[in-house]
Amino acid sequence: MEIKIFETEEALANYAADLFEETILRKPDCVLGLATGASPEPTYAELVRRYTQGRISFAQVTTFNLDEYCGLPRDDKNSYYSFMQAHLFSHIDIPADHIHIENGNAEDYEEEAKAYDAQILASGGIDLQLLGIGTNGHIGFNEPADAFTEHTFRIKLSDSTIAANSRYFTDSKIPEYALTMGVAGIMMAKKIVLIATGSKKAQAIKDTASGPISPRCPASVLRLHRDAVLLLDREAASLL
Ligand code: GLP
């Protein structure tokens, strides 16, 4: 696993956007795995800028998002569907039917999860997977556990994730469950890029980079991937 440390948020976002640009130019019909949260926001802004400048097109790109809350209306301002529309999809030329996000309101979550994994498989698999990291080391919504998770499934969010993400839910209650791609599913991506910024992520990054490879810190599994890179600012890297 490679680690790169950047002096500015802009330099980090530019580097991450370069990885996307290279992938799209090399393979215009590539499959991208996308993440939500504050960490990827500057990268999405940079991708929108590059699209607007005519450097890249998403016309043939397919996307799969990592996760979605359960029981939140799709158009709720806190759904990951709304996040992706606001930060990326509504600004680029990706066809609506190329966008995939788990349906957090599915009647049968198991069926939904199975169908989601089947769609990823049918697409040929994810070429480039973007990740953030939770303060507890989670990736997607794969919380610390006794065993690594496998495929897409419904998870009960941990208290620490509920506490960390509650900041967005100013006038509603944060859902307790989410659908998330599993760790094994994430590891099937050909390339993985994880973005972490700020001192709140420093311990999780230390555990990821130098703790035991353990489901107690799900991101630590990335050390077993043949092409994973952590993009960090100074604060997130401060305990390395
Ligand atoms: C949520 C998402 C994760 C994300 C994490 C960190 O829990 N499910 O995919 O990595 O938040 O978010 P932030 O980048 O806002 O700290």
Boltz pocket constraint, residues with backbone or C-beta under 6 A from the ligand:
constraints:
  - pocket:
      binder: B
      contacts: [[A, 35], [A, 36], [A, 37], [A, 38], [A, 39], [A, 40], [A, 66], [A, 67], [A, 131], [A, 132], [A, 133], [A, 134], [A, 135], [A, 138], [A, 139], [A, 140], [A, 141], [A, 161], [A, 165], [A, 195]]
      max_distance: 6.0
